[in-house]
Amino acid sequence: MFDPILQQILAIARDAWAFMAGLLIVVALLGGLYYVLQGTAGAAFGASRMTSMAIIGVVGLVIIVLFAFLFLPQIGEMLKSFQPAAPF
Amino acid sequence: MNEASSLLLTFLREAWMALAGALLAFVLLAGIAQVLRVSAAGVLGANLWVWESVSALLSVMLIGLFAFLGIPQIGSALQSSLPNAPGCGPISELGTFASALIGGLAALRMLKAAFLSALSASIGGSSSFAHALIECAEAIFGMLLASLAIPLAAWFLGTC
């Protein structure tokens, strides 16, 4: 009875997932570009702290994106395996 | 009475499965939304926003784990704590029907509370985990009350 509704919700959720994954890539690329600019500017000025902060920022951004694309689907698979039958 | 009970319980079971599937989808959506927020806040240098998002991400995962591991256990524990209706005839049947229905509704209500919490977190609101816990406590209290009320009603109406 509820299956057609669930299918509709899941279709919307899949679209939303694809949209947010795309948006995450765009934000990460823009952020990466910003950090590269910051790093090169810091290197040109001789601002070693600015450069190192930019390198740390890029590494952090890469870790966040990897977390989203590798860890979250695994969490989803784990939760799917935990999905309980009705306890009544 | 048995047919009505099995029909209603089938309806509630289907609702449970649909709600569990939707909860899983919204937990994952909330997760990616919070990761997006973390990355945007990290780029902007908004430290507070980053920590808010990290804590929201953790709370959403916690809600999902609680919904999938804790609520069925609470539901089955409470279901087993409800006494079998004493007596015979329609009173007994009514008691069994009521206890099955109360258990199903309470479990579904707890899952609904967890679902609303995950939904709230997925659209950027605060993840009201406390609200889910309050709903669970209310359901437990209601079932405990029902476990007292069923024998009392049977005694009042007369047992054989």
gemmi code that builds the backbone of each chain (N, CA, C; Angstrom):
import gemmi

chains = {
    "A": [
        ("MET", (0.822, -1.207, 0.000), (0.000, 0.000, 0.000), (0.863, 1.268, 0.000)),
        ("PHE", (1.939, 1.233, 0.818), (2.792, 2.414, 0.919), (3.946, 2.372, -0.078)),
        ("ASP", (4.073, 1.258, -0.810), (5.232, 1.085, -1.683), (5.319, 2.152, -2.784)),
        ("PRO", (4.194, 2.473, -3.479), (4.298, 3.519, -4.506), (4.758, 4.859, -3.932)),
        ("ILE", (4.284, 5.173, -2.716), (4.692, 6.444, -2.087), (6.178, 6.411, -1.774)),
        ("LEU", (6.627, 5.255, -1.239), (8.051, 5.123, -0.908), (8.906, 5.245, -2.167)),
        ("GLN", (8.436, 4.658, -3.270), (9.201, 4.750, -4.526), (9.316, 6.204, -4.984)),
        ("GLN", (8.220, 6.957, -4.824), (8.258, 8.379, -5.198), (9.261, 9.135, -4.331)),
        ("ILE", (9.203, 8.858, -3.023), (10.114, 9.546, -2.092), (11.562, 9.187, -2.427)),
        ("LEU", (11.798, 7.907, -2.718), (13.169, 7.477, -3.021), (13.673, 8.095, -4.323)),
        ("ALA", (12.757, 8.260, -5.306), (13.167, 8.900, -6.564), (13.581, 10.350, -6.308)),
        ("ILE", (12.798, 11.048, -5.484), (13.137, 12.443, -5.150), (14.455, 12.485, -4.372)),
        ("ALA", (14.615, 11.529, -3.447), (15.840, 11.496, -2.637), (17.061, 11.212, -3.516)),
        ("ARG", (16.900, 10.338, -4.517), (18.025, 10.050, -5.428), (18.417, 11.311, -6.213)),
        ("ASP", (17.394, 12.040, -6.695), (17.674, 13.288, -7.419), (18.389, 14.284, -6.513)),
        ("ALA", (17.898, 14.383, -5.270), (18.503, 15.326, -4.318), (19.946, 14.920, -4.020)),
        ("TRP", (20.194, 13.609, -3.906), (21.558, 13.112, -3.648), (22.488, 13.507, -4.804)),
        ("ALA", (22.011, 13.277, -6.047), (22.844, 13.591, -7.216), (23.120, 15.093, -7.284)),
        ("PHE", (22.093, 15.884, -6.959), (22.257, 17.343, -6.976), (23.287, 17.780, -5.938)),
        ("MET", (23.163, 17.231, -4.738), (24.084, 17.653, -3.670), (25.494, 17.139, -3.914)),
        ("ALA", (25.615, 15.947, -4.513), (26.949, 15.441, -4.842), (27.606, 16.353, -5.886)),
        ("GLY", (26.818, 16.776, -6.882), (27.347, 17.697, -7.890), (27.754, 19.022, -7.278)),
        ("LEU", (26.889, 19.519, -6.392), (27.170, 20.791, -5.729), (28.433, 20.686, -4.871)),
        ("LEU", (28.598, 19.543, -4.235), (29.785, 19.324, -3.398), (31.057, 19.351, -4.251)),
        ("ILE", (30.984, 18.750, -5.440), (32.152, 18.757, -6.334), (32.476, 20.192, -6.748)),
        ("VAL", (31.418, 20.960, -7.090), (31.637, 22.346, -7.515), (32.265, 23.163, -6.382)),
        ("VAL", (31.691, 23.014, -5.169), (32.219, 23.766, -4.011), (33.652, 23.353, -3.719)),
        ("ALA", (33.923, 22.044, -3.820), (35.280, 21.564, -3.542), (36.259, 22.079, -4.585)),
        ("LEU", (35.840, 22.111, -5.854), (36.742, 22.621, -6.902), (37.011, 24.110, -6.725)),
        ("LEU", (35.946, 24.857, -6.402), (36.121, 26.294, -6.165), (37.022, 26.524, -4.953)),
        ("GLY", (36.775, 25.741, -3.913), (37.601, 25.871, -2.706), (39.050, 25.508, -2.994)),
        ("GLY", (39.237, 24.443, -3.790), (40.598, 24.049, -4.150), (41.306, 25.158, -4.916)),
        ("LEU", (40.562, 25.773, -5.848), (41.146, 26.860, -6.649), (41.519, 28.043, -5.759)),
        ("TYR", (40.639, 28.329, -4.801), (40.899, 29.428, -3.870), (42.173, 29.160, -3.057)),
        ("TYR", (42.287, 27.916, -2.579), (43.468, 27.579, -1.775), (44.746, 27.600, -2.618)),
        ("VAL", (44.639, 27.176, -3.882), (45.808, 27.218, -4.771), (46.238, 28.673, -4.973)),
        ("LEU", (45.246, 29.537, -5.178), (45.529, 30.968, -5.344), (46.183, 31.528, -4.082)),
        ("GLN", (45.618, 31.140, -2.941), (46.171, 31.606, -1.658), (47.607, 31.115, -1.481)),
        ("GLY", (47.814, 29.832, -1.841), (49.154, 29.259, -1.681), (50.170, 29.920, -2.577)),
        ("THR", (49.780, 30.168, -3.836), (50.738, 30.797, -4.761), (51.017, 32.236, -4.353)),
        ("ALA", (49.949, 32.927, -3.904), (50.147, 34.309, -3.449), (51.063, 34.337, -2.231)),
        ("GLY", (50.821, 33.395, -1.317), (51.662, 33.326, -0.122), (53.112, 33.024, -0.480)),
        ("ALA", (53.291, 32.117, -1.437), (54.657, 31.771, -1.848), (55.349, 32.957, -2.512)),
        ("ALA", (54.555, 33.711, -3.313), (55.133, 34.863, -4.006), (55.536, 35.960, -3.034)),
        ("PHE", (54.701, 36.149, -1.991), (55.007, 37.190, -0.997), (56.031, 36.737, 0.030)),
        ("GLY", (56.301, 35.468, 0.049), (57.174, 34.922, 1.089), (56.456, 34.676, 2.397)),
        ("ALA", (55.118, 34.564, 2.312), (54.323, 34.310, 3.527), (54.175, 32.799, 3.707)),
        ("SER", (55.104, 32.239, 4.468), (55.121, 30.777, 4.584), (53.886, 30.254, 5.327)),
        ("ARG", (53.394, 31.037, 6.307), (52.215, 30.583, 7.064), (50.987, 30.513, 6.156)),
        ("MET", (50.860, 31.528, 5.308), (49.732, 31.574, 4.371), (49.782, 30.371, 3.430)),
        ("THR", (50.973, 30.061, 2.971), (51.127, 28.921, 2.052), (50.808, 27.611, 2.760)),
        ("SER", (51.331, 27.474, 3.963), (51.078, 26.206, 4.667), (49.597, 26.060, 5.021)),
        ("MET", (48.940, 27.195, 5.356), (47.498, 27.136, 5.629), (46.729, 26.720, 4.380)),
        ("ALA", (47.185, 27.223, 3.244), (46.510, 26.864, 1.987), (46.689, 25.380, 1.696)),
        ("ILE", (47.894, 24.857, 1.946), (48.135, 23.421, 1.702), (47.257, 22.582, 2.633)),
        ("ILE", (47.209, 23.019, 3.908), (46.358, 22.283, 4.870), (44.897, 22.342, 4.439)),
        ("GLY", (44.478, 23.506, 3.946), (43.096, 23.661, 3.488), (42.771, 22.718, 2.340)),
        ("VAL", (43.684, 22.621, 1.391), (43.449, 21.718, 0.242), (43.355, 20.273, 0.717)),
        ("VAL", (44.281, 19.905, 1.613), (44.260, 18.518, 2.126), (42.948, 18.245, 2.866)),
        ("GLY", (42.513, 19.223, 3.682), (41.259, 19.064, 4.426), (40.063, 18.920, 3.501)),
        ("LEU", (40.075, 19.737, 2.451), (38.975, 19.686, 1.478), (38.922, 18.315, 0.788)),
        ("VAL", (40.107, 17.822, 0.425), (40.153, 16.501, -0.233), (39.637, 15.428, 0.723)),
        ("ILE", (40.016, 15.548, 1.995), (39.551, 14.552, 2.977), (38.029, 14.609, 3.114)),
        ("ILE", (37.477, 15.841, 3.158), (36.020, 15.979, 3.297), (35.296, 15.361, 2.105)),
        ("VAL", (35.802, 15.639, 0.904), (35.153, 15.087, -0.304), (35.269, 13.562, -0.326)),
        ("LEU", (36.449, 13.057, 0.061), (36.606, 11.589, 0.111), (35.666, 10.981, 1.145)),
        ("PHE", (35.505, 11.691, 2.272), (34.581, 11.227, 3.314), (33.166, 11.120, 2.750)),
        ("ALA", (32.773, 12.177, 1.992), (31.408, 12.185, 1.450), (31.210, 11.075, 0.434)),
        ("PHE", (32.187, 10.849, -0.409), (31.973, 9.920, -1.526), (32.354, 8.479, -1.201)),
        ("LEU", (33.132, 8.265, -0.159), (33.503, 6.878, 0.178), (32.841, 6.403, 1.467)),
        ("PHE", (32.821, 7.285, 2.465), (32.345, 6.857, 3.776), (30.809, 6.849, 3.860)),
        ("LEU", (30.170, 7.900, 3.310), (28.705, 7.990, 3.412), (27.981, 6.824, 2.715)),
        ("PRO", (28.393, 6.423, 1.503), (27.729, 5.233, 0.924), (27.925, 3.973, 1.765)),
        ("GLN", (29.104, 3.855, 2.395), (29.316, 2.687, 3.266), (28.386, 2.724, 4.478)),
        ("ILE", (28.238, 3.950, 5.030), (27.296, 4.116, 6.159), (25.885, 3.729, 5.717)),
        ("GLY", (25.538, 4.139, 4.483), (24.219, 3.803, 3.954), (24.021, 2.299, 3.834)),
        ("GLU", (25.057, 1.629, 3.326), (24.963, 0.163, 3.204), (24.811, -0.476, 4.580)),
        ("MET", (25.569, 0.067, 5.546), (25.495, -0.485, 6.902), (24.092, -0.292, 7.495)),
        ("LEU", (23.559, 0.940, 7.329), (22.215, 1.202, 7.867), (21.171, 0.346, 7.154)),
        ("LYS", (21.388, 0.122, 5.834), (20.438, -0.711, 5.088), (20.440, -2.134, 5.622)),
        ("SER", (21.640, -2.594, 6.000), (21.689, -3.962, 6.556), (21.052, -4.032, 7.943)),
        ("PHE", (21.011, -2.863, 8.638), (20.380, -2.819, 9.963), (18.873, -2.606, 9.875)),
        ("GLN", (18.366, -2.295, 8.658), (16.953, -1.906, 8.525), (16.053, -2.996, 9.128)),
        ("PRO", (15.309, -2.639, 10.153), (14.589, -3.686, 10.903), (13.230, -4.038, 10.311)),
        ("ALA", (12.839, -5.268, 10.538), (11.446, -5.637, 10.236), (10.579, -5.091, 11.362)),
        ("ALA", (9.298, -5.007, 11.125), (8.399, -4.462, 12.147), (8.422, -5.354, 13.400)),
        ("PRO", (8.622, -4.751, 14.591), (8.717, -5.577, 15.802), (7.352, -5.949, 16.380)),
        ("PHE", (6.326, -5.937, 15.557), (4.991, -6.274, 16.087), (4.260, -7.156, 15.091)),
    ],
    "B": [
        ("MET", (-12.635, -10.465, 15.178), (-11.661, -9.600, 15.861), (-10.227, -9.909, 15.411)),
        ("ASN", (-9.967, -11.207, 15.241), (-8.623, -11.607, 14.787), (-8.324, -11.080, 13.394)),
        ("GLU", (-9.347, -11.139, 12.536), (-9.156, -10.661, 11.157), (-8.885, -9.158, 11.144)),
        ("ALA", (-9.679, -8.440, 11.953), (-9.481, -6.980, 12.024), (-8.090, -6.663, 12.559)),
        ("SER", (-7.682, -7.430, 13.577), (-6.359, -7.212, 14.167), (-5.255, -7.475, 13.151)),
        ("SER", (-5.361, -8.585, 12.410), (-4.296, -8.900, 11.452), (-4.284, -7.894, 10.302)),
        ("LEU", (-5.475, -7.404, 9.928), (-5.548, -6.399, 8.852), (-4.874, -5.099, 9.289)),
        ("LEU", (-5.195, -4.673, 10.502), (-4.601, -3.421, 11.000), (-3.095, -3.566, 11.199)),
        ("LEU", (-2.673, -4.729, 11.706), (-1.246, -4.929, 11.930), (-0.480, -5.010, 10.612)),
        ("THR", (-1.107, -5.585, 9.583), (-0.467, -5.614, 8.259), (-0.290, -4.190, 7.737)),
        ("PHE", (-1.342, -3.392, 7.919), (-1.281, -1.984, 7.507), (-0.148, -1.261, 8.240)),
        ("LEU", (-0.050, -1.488, 9.558), (0.998, -0.834, 10.351), (2.385, -1.342, 9.957)),
        ("ARG", (2.490, -2.641, 9.644), (3.789, -3.193, 9.229), (4.251, -2.566, 7.911)),
        ("GLU", (3.312, -2.405, 6.990), (3.681, -1.776, 5.711), (4.114, -0.330, 5.928)),
        ("ALA", (3.383, 0.352, 6.820), (3.764, 1.736, 7.141), (5.161, 1.763, 7.764)),
        ("TRP", (5.458, 0.794, 8.618), (6.776, 0.709, 9.264), (7.867, 0.559, 8.203)),
        ("MET", (7.661, -0.361, 7.246), (8.680, -0.603, 6.231), (8.906, 0.648, 5.373)),
        ("ALA", (7.793, 1.321, 5.010), (7.915, 2.536, 4.196), (8.645, 3.627, 4.964)),
        ("LEU", (8.305, 3.765, 6.241), (8.925, 4.806, 7.067), (10.406, 4.508, 7.277)),
        ("ALA", (10.745, 3.223, 7.456), (12.156, 2.854, 7.641), (12.953, 3.138, 6.373)),
        ("GLY", (12.374, 2.847, 5.207), (13.065, 3.140, 3.944), (13.266, 4.628, 3.749)),
        ("ALA", (12.215, 5.404, 4.028), (12.320, 6.855, 3.872), (13.313, 7.434, 4.876)),
        ("LEU", (13.332, 6.866, 6.086), (14.288, 7.339, 7.107), (15.717, 7.132, 6.637)),
        ("LEU", (15.990, 5.952, 6.067), (17.335, 5.660, 5.556), (17.736, 6.678, 4.490)),
        ("ALA", (16.795, 6.959, 3.562), (17.087, 7.913, 2.493), (17.379, 9.294, 3.069)),
        ("PHE", (16.570, 9.720, 4.041), (16.750, 11.069, 4.573), (17.992, 11.182, 5.453)),
        ("VAL", (18.362, 10.082, 6.116), (19.607, 10.108, 6.904), (20.807, 10.319, 5.974)),
        ("LEU", (20.802, 9.620, 4.833), (21.909, 9.774, 3.891), (21.919, 11.165, 3.264)),
        ("LEU", (20.718, 11.660, 2.945), (20.647, 13.020, 2.388), (21.135, 14.049, 3.399)),
        ("ALA", (20.732, 13.849, 4.655), (21.187, 14.769, 5.703), (22.705, 14.700, 5.823)),
        ("GLY", (23.244, 13.490, 5.701), (24.704, 13.330, 5.784), (25.418, 14.109, 4.706)),
        ("ILE", (24.969, 13.967, 3.462), (25.680, 14.667, 2.377), (25.437, 16.177, 2.460)),
        ("ALA", (24.250, 16.577, 2.952), (23.992, 18.016, 3.112), (24.939, 18.613, 4.148)),
        ("GLN", (25.159, 17.882, 5.224), (26.054, 18.402, 6.264), (27.510, 18.405, 5.793)),
        ("VAL", (27.887, 17.401, 4.982), (29.261, 17.394, 4.441), (29.456, 18.581, 3.498)),
        ("LEU", (28.417, 18.863, 2.709), (28.475, 20.037, 1.813), (28.638, 21.316, 2.629)),
        ("ARG", (27.917, 21.364, 3.732), (27.994, 22.539, 4.600), (29.399, 22.669, 5.217)),
        ("VAL", (29.962, 21.514, 5.610), (31.310, 21.525, 6.185), (32.316, 22.043, 5.166)),
        ("SER", (32.209, 21.549, 3.919), (33.194, 21.967, 2.919), (33.048, 23.452, 2.596)),
        ("ALA", (31.796, 23.920, 2.488), (31.586, 25.338, 2.198), (32.088, 26.211, 3.347)),
        ("ALA", (31.777, 25.767, 4.576), (32.213, 26.550, 5.735), (33.730, 26.521, 5.877)),
        ("GLY", (34.341, 25.387, 5.537), (35.799, 25.297, 5.607), (36.468, 26.257, 4.644)),
        ("VAL", (35.904, 26.353, 3.444), (36.465, 27.256, 2.438), (36.285, 28.715, 2.862)),
        ("LEU", (35.105, 28.986, 3.476), (34.846, 30.370, 3.901), (35.600, 30.736, 5.180)),
        ("GLY", (36.073, 29.732, 5.889), (36.768, 29.982, 7.144), (35.847, 30.160, 8.325)),
        ("ALA", (34.619, 29.631, 8.203), (33.641, 29.769, 9.299), (33.763, 28.564, 10.231)),
        ("ASN", (34.592, 28.720, 11.260), (34.888, 27.585, 12.148), (33.653, 27.071, 12.882)),
        ("LEU", (32.841, 28.014, 13.355), (31.654, 27.634, 14.138), (30.688, 26.811, 13.286)),
        ("TRP", (30.541, 27.246, 12.053), (29.650, 26.569, 11.115), (30.134, 25.137, 10.866)),
        ("VAL", (31.473, 25.004, 10.766), (32.057, 23.666, 10.554), (31.701, 22.754, 11.718)),
        ("TRP", (31.882, 23.261, 12.943), (31.608, 22.408, 14.107), (30.128, 22.099, 14.254)),
        ("GLU", (29.287, 23.086, 13.895), (27.839, 22.828, 13.904), (27.490, 21.703, 12.948)),
        ("SER", (28.097, 21.760, 11.757), (27.791, 20.746, 10.746), (28.309, 19.379, 11.153)),
        ("VAL", (29.514, 19.358, 11.744), (30.069, 18.067, 12.178), (29.181, 17.451, 13.254)),
        ("SER", (28.730, 18.299, 14.204), (27.883, 17.745, 15.265), (26.517, 17.325, 14.711)),
        ("ALA", (26.000, 18.075, 13.718), (24.729, 17.683, 13.097), (24.878, 16.360, 12.364)),
        ("LEU", (26.024, 16.184, 11.688), (26.275, 14.928, 10.964), (26.312, 13.746, 11.931)),
        ("LEU", (27.026, 13.960, 13.044), (27.099, 12.881, 14.041), (25.724, 12.574, 14.620)),
        ("SER", (24.952, 13.645, 14.881), (23.635, 13.411, 15.494), (22.697, 12.697, 14.527)),
        ("VAL", (22.809, 13.011, 13.228), (21.956, 12.327, 12.241), (22.303, 10.844, 12.191)),
        ("MET", (23.610, 10.539, 12.208), (24.016, 9.125, 12.195), (23.507, 8.415, 13.461)),
        ("LEU", (23.589, 9.152, 14.566), (23.125, 8.583, 15.843), (21.616, 8.311, 15.802)),
        ("ILE", (20.872, 9.251, 15.208), (19.416, 9.058, 15.093), (19.119, 7.821, 14.239)),
        ("GLY", (19.873, 7.697, 13.128), (19.656, 6.537, 12.257), (19.946, 5.232, 12.976)),
        ("LEU", (21.062, 5.200, 13.714), (21.414, 3.969, 14.437), (20.389, 3.673, 15.527)),
        ("PHE", (19.946, 4.738, 16.223), (18.950, 4.556, 17.282), (17.640, 4.029, 16.686)),
        ("ALA", (17.262, 4.596, 15.535), (15.990, 4.177, 14.921), (16.055, 2.722, 14.474)),
        ("PHE", (17.198, 2.298, 13.943), (17.272, 0.955, 13.371), (17.675, -0.109, 14.387)),
        ("LEU", (18.354, 0.307, 15.443), (18.790, -0.705, 16.414), (18.020, -0.614, 17.727)),
        ("GLY", (17.722, 0.615, 18.158), (17.101, 0.775, 19.475), (15.592, 0.610, 19.470)),
        ("ILE", (14.929, 1.247, 18.497), (13.461, 1.263, 18.519), (12.853, -0.134, 18.364)),
        ("PRO", (13.349, -0.992, 17.453), (12.753, -2.342, 17.394), (12.924, -3.124, 18.690)),
        ("GLN", (14.082, -2.912, 19.346), (14.295, -3.611, 20.622), (13.327, -3.115, 21.685)),
        ("ILE", (13.163, -1.778, 21.747), (12.207, -1.214, 22.717), (10.802, -1.725, 22.413)),
        ("GLY", (10.452, -1.726, 21.113), (9.122, -2.181, 20.712), (8.866, -3.617, 21.095)),
        ("SER", (9.839, -4.500, 20.809), (9.588, -5.915, 21.129), (9.613, -6.146, 22.637)),
        ("ALA", (10.449, -5.372, 23.371), (10.473, -5.518, 24.830), (9.133, -5.114, 25.439)),
        ("LEU", (8.602, -3.991, 24.919), (7.317, -3.531, 25.456), (6.177, -4.462, 25.054)),
        ("GLN", (6.289, -4.978, 23.833), (5.243, -5.903, 23.366), (5.187, -7.129, 24.278)),
        ("SER", (6.377, -7.591, 24.671), (6.389, -8.782, 25.523), (5.978, -8.452, 26.947)),
        ("SER", (6.102, -7.149, 27.327), (5.715, -6.785, 28.698), (4.213, -6.630, 28.855)),
        ("LEU", (3.504, -6.481, 27.726), (2.042, -6.354, 27.831), (1.452, -7.700, 28.239)),
        ("PRO", (0.615, -7.708, 29.256), (0.078, -8.996, 29.724), (-0.971, -9.546, 28.771)),
        ("ASN", (-1.067, -10.851, 28.743), (-2.170, -11.456, 28.000), (-3.465, -11.131, 28.731)),
        ("ALA", (-4.488, -10.834, 27.949), (-5.752, -10.456, 28.574), (-6.339, -11.646, 29.318)),
        ("PRO", (-6.641, -11.443, 30.605), (-7.244, -12.540, 31.349), (-8.705, -12.706, 30.964)),
        ("GLY", (-9.285, -13.763, 31.395), (-10.697, -13.971, 31.143), (-10.930, -14.728, 29.859)),
        ("CYS", (-12.176, -14.647, 29.412), (-12.516, -15.386, 28.207), (-13.534, -14.574, 27.418)),
        ("GLY", (-13.825, -15.054, 26.251), (-14.845, -14.411, 25.446), (-14.372, -13.105, 24.842)),
        ("PRO", (-15.319, -12.177, 24.624), (-14.965, -10.926, 23.941), (-13.971, -10.071, 24.708)),
        ("ILE", (-13.987, -10.164, 26.047), (-13.043, -9.366, 26.844), (-11.614, -9.785, 26.513)),
        ("SER", (-11.379, -11.082, 26.490), (-10.041, -11.586, 26.195), (-9.613, -11.179, 24.792)),
        ("GLU", (-10.528, -11.348, 23.846), (-10.198, -11.002, 22.450), (-9.907, -9.516, 22.324)),
        ("LEU", (-10.752, -8.733, 23.013), (-10.559, -7.274, 22.954), (-9.217, -6.884, 23.568)),
        ("GLY", (-8.840, -7.536, 24.666), (-7.562, -7.244, 25.313), (-6.389, -7.574, 24.411)),
        ("THR", (-6.440, -8.745, 23.772), (-5.368, -9.139, 22.862), (-5.272, -8.166, 21.691)),
        ("PHE", (-6.443, -7.808, 21.150), (-6.504, -6.870, 20.029), (-5.907, -5.527, 20.425)),
        ("ALA", (-6.314, -5.054, 21.617), (-5.840, -3.739, 22.076), (-4.327, -3.751, 22.302)),
        ("SER", (-3.818, -4.832, 22.923), (-2.378, -4.840, 23.220), (-1.561, -4.916, 21.935)),
        ("ALA", (-2.021, -5.684, 20.952), (-1.290, -5.761, 19.678), (-1.297, -4.410, 18.982)),
        ("LEU", (-2.466, -3.769, 19.006), (-2.598, -2.476, 18.327), (-1.781, -1.393, 19.036)),
        ("ILE", (-1.808, -1.415, 20.366), (-1.044, -0.413, 21.130), (0.440, -0.583, 20.858)),
        ("GLY", (0.920, -1.832, 20.847), (2.342, -2.087, 20.573), (2.740, -1.612, 19.193)),
        ("GLY", (1.922, -1.911, 18.192), (2.225, -1.490, 16.824), (2.251, 0.016, 16.685)),
        ("LEU", (1.247, 0.658, 17.271), (1.172, 2.116, 17.166), (2.332, 2.794, 17.886)),
        ("ALA", (2.709, 2.240, 19.054), (3.809, 2.850, 19.820), (5.123, 2.722, 19.052)),
        ("ALA", (5.382, 1.538, 18.468), (6.625, 1.351, 17.704), (6.650, 2.284, 16.498)),
        ("LEU", (5.508, 2.399, 15.838), (5.439, 3.267, 14.661), (5.621, 4.731, 15.053)),
        ("ARG", (5.097, 5.096, 16.199), (5.214, 6.474, 16.665), (6.671, 6.817, 16.982)),
        ("MET", (7.368, 5.853, 17.583), (8.790, 6.089, 17.882), (9.589, 6.254, 16.594)),
        ("LEU", (9.290, 5.413, 15.601), (10.011, 5.516, 14.319), (9.682, 6.841, 13.631)),
        ("LYS", (8.435, 7.276, 13.760), (8.030, 8.559, 13.158), (8.796, 9.722, 13.793)),
        ("ALA", (8.987, 9.642, 15.100), (9.724, 10.711, 15.785), (11.172, 10.756, 15.295)),
        ("ALA", (11.784, 9.575, 15.143), (13.161, 9.528, 14.635), (13.215, 10.035, 13.196)),
        ("PHE", (12.199, 9.688, 12.414), (12.142, 10.142, 11.020), (12.047, 11.667, 10.953)),
        ("LEU", (11.202, 12.243, 11.797), (11.048, 13.705, 11.788), (12.341, 14.394, 12.206)),
        ("SER", (13.053, 13.787, 13.153), (14.338, 14.358, 13.568), (15.331, 14.353, 12.419)),
        ("ALA", (15.406, 13.214, 11.702), (16.332, 13.121, 10.572), (15.921, 14.081, 9.461)),
        ("LEU", (14.605, 14.206, 9.253), (14.101, 15.116, 8.219), (14.453, 16.557, 8.562)),
        ("SER", (14.271, 16.890, 9.828), (14.599, 18.245, 10.275), (16.080, 18.543, 10.068)),
        ("ALA", (16.923, 17.553, 10.356), (18.365, 17.759, 10.163), (18.714, 17.834, 8.685)),
        ("SER", (17.979, 17.063, 7.853), (18.331, 17.033, 6.431), (17.977, 18.333, 5.721)),
        ("ILE", (16.993, 19.073, 6.247), (16.664, 20.345, 5.595), (17.343, 21.513, 6.298)),
        ("GLY", (18.309, 21.199, 7.143), (19.125, 22.254, 7.728), (18.627, 22.733, 9.069)),
        ("GLY", (17.526, 22.172, 9.560), (17.047, 22.555, 10.887), (17.854, 21.848, 11.956)),
        ("SER", (17.557, 22.178, 13.189), (18.275, 21.500, 14.259), (17.723, 20.084, 14.381)),
        ("SER", (18.600, 19.134, 14.580), (18.138, 17.748, 14.677), (17.604, 17.525, 16.080)),
        ("SER", (16.274, 17.445, 16.181), (15.642, 17.412, 17.503), (15.618, 15.978, 18.034)),
        ("PHE", (16.795, 15.537, 18.438), (16.914, 14.176, 18.963), (16.154, 14.052, 20.283)),
        ("ALA", (16.159, 15.168, 21.038), (15.443, 15.175, 22.317), (13.953, 14.929, 22.099)),
        ("HIS", (13.429, 15.482, 21.003), (12.016, 15.294, 20.688), (11.725, 13.810, 20.433)),
        ("ALA", (12.641, 13.165, 19.698), (12.461, 11.732, 19.421), (12.484, 10.929, 20.717)),
        ("LEU", (13.397, 11.306, 21.612), (13.487, 10.580, 22.884), (12.233, 10.794, 23.728)),
        ("ILE", (11.701, 12.042, 23.689), (10.470, 12.322, 24.441), (9.318, 11.477, 23.899)),
        ("GLU", (9.239, 11.382, 22.563), (8.176, 10.558, 21.947), (8.318, 9.105, 22.392)),
        ("CYS", (9.580, 8.626, 22.436), (9.816, 7.239, 22.859), (9.365, 7.046, 24.311)),
        ("ALA", (9.730, 8.028, 25.153), (9.350, 7.922, 26.565), (7.834, 7.936, 26.715)),
        ("GLU", (7.172, 8.791, 25.921), (5.698, 8.835, 25.972), (5.107, 7.493, 25.552)),
        ("ALA", (5.676, 6.897, 24.497), (5.159, 5.607, 24.017), (5.359, 4.524, 25.073)),
        ("ILE", (6.554, 4.555, 25.716), (6.827, 3.550, 26.757), (5.847, 3.719, 27.920)),
        ("PHE", (5.640, 4.991, 28.311), (4.738, 5.270, 29.421), (3.316, 4.813, 29.073)),
        ("GLY", (2.908, 5.104, 27.846), (1.573, 4.704, 27.401), (1.399, 3.200, 27.423)),
        ("MET", (2.443, 2.486, 26.994), (2.336, 1.032, 26.972), (2.333, 0.449, 28.377)),
        ("LEU", (3.118, 1.068, 29.269), (3.106, 0.594, 30.658), (1.728, 0.816, 31.288)),
        ("LEU", (1.146, 1.990, 30.941), (-0.199, 2.287, 31.433), (-1.204, 1.276, 30.886)),
        ("ALA", (-1.027, 0.940, 29.609), (-1.940, -0.030, 28.990), (-1.786, -1.398, 29.630)),
        ("SER", (-0.524, -1.726, 30.009), (-0.310, -3.040, 30.620), (-1.013, -3.125, 31.978)),
        ("LEU", (-1.217, -1.957, 32.617), (-1.994, -1.940, 33.862), (-3.496, -1.898, 33.570)),
        ("ALA", (-3.839, -1.143, 32.528), (-5.260, -0.899, 32.267), (-5.976, -2.145, 31.764)),
        ("ILE", (-5.278, -2.978, 30.983), (-5.968, -4.147, 30.398), (-6.439, -5.123, 31.481)),
        ("PRO", (-5.571, -5.536, 32.436), (-6.079, -6.429, 33.483), (-7.142, -5.778, 34.361)),
        ("LEU", (-6.970, -4.456, 34.620), (-7.964, -3.757, 35.444), (-9.323, -3.743, 34.756)),
        ("ALA", (-9.308, -3.457, 33.442), (-10.566, -3.433, 32.699), (-11.186, -4.818, 32.677)),
        ("ALA", (-10.349, -5.833, 32.521), (-10.877, -7.200, 32.492), (-11.488, -7.561, 33.840)),
        ("TRP", (-10.807, -7.121, 34.904), (-11.321, -7.404, 36.250), (-12.624, -6.669, 36.485)),
        ("PHE", (-12.669, -5.377, 36.033), (-13.863, -4.561, 36.232), (-15.048, -5.124, 35.454)),
        ("LEU", (-14.779, -5.545, 34.218), (-15.879, -6.027, 33.374), (-16.251, -7.461, 33.697)),
        ("GLY", (-15.436, -8.106, 34.486), (-15.771, -9.471, 34.883), (-14.989, -10.486, 34.079)),
        ("THR", (-14.330, -11.392, 34.794), (-13.583, -12.450, 34.116), (-14.230, -13.787, 34.449)),
        ("CYS", (-13.919, -14.771, 33.631), (-14.497, -16.072, 33.902), (-13.401, -17.134, 34.047)),
    ],
}
model = gemmi.Model(1)
for chain_id, residues in chains.items():
    chain = gemmi.Chain(chain_id)
    for i, (resn, *xyz) in enumerate(residues, 1):
        res = gemmi.Residue()
        res.name, res.seqid = resn, gemmi.SeqId(i, " ")
        for name, pos in zip(("N", "CA", "C"), xyz):
            atom = gemmi.Atom()
            atom.name, atom.element = name, gemmi.Element(name[0])
            atom.pos, atom.b_iso = gemmi.Position(*pos), 0.0
            res.add_atom(atom)
        chain.add_residue(res)
    model.add_chain(chain)
structure = gemmi.Structure()
structure.add_model(model)
structure.setup_entities()
